[in-house]
Amino acid sequence: MILATGLADIMPDLPGFAEYWGRSVLHCPYCHGYEVHGQPLGILANGETGYDMATLIQQWTNQLTLFTNGPSTLTDGQQQNLEQLGIALVETPVAAIEHEAGSLTALLLADGTRAHPKAVFARVPFRQ
């Protein structure tokens, strides 16, 4: 017997995130990475998840930024490795994801500054 109940992604309460999930807020670099390789990219994650994703796709662009959306929970060794790989680390919370015509234009940070990746990768929890 096969039960196909499906999964539902649990989106964070971040303006613009759910609206552009699967377009410029991406969950899988293997599914969507080719379309955005060589462009400025972001990862919205922290800790082990952020580190794993950053080291996984670091060779796809020379402009990769890990947005931890608050204080980093990376170890000192992980932070040093990201620095050696040229991966920027931004700990300022993300206030919103801005889009125009379906394309990401900026991450609005809580301090009012904007970052400009062309796509952001994120992993979200899900429920059955």
Protein Blocks (a to p, Z undefined) as FASTA:
>chain_A
ZZdebpaddddddehklmmgoilmcfblklmmmmmgoiacddddehjllmmmmmmmmmmp
ccdcddehiacfbdfklmmmmmmnopacdfbdcfbdcdeehiafbdcdfkopacddfbdc
ddddddZZ
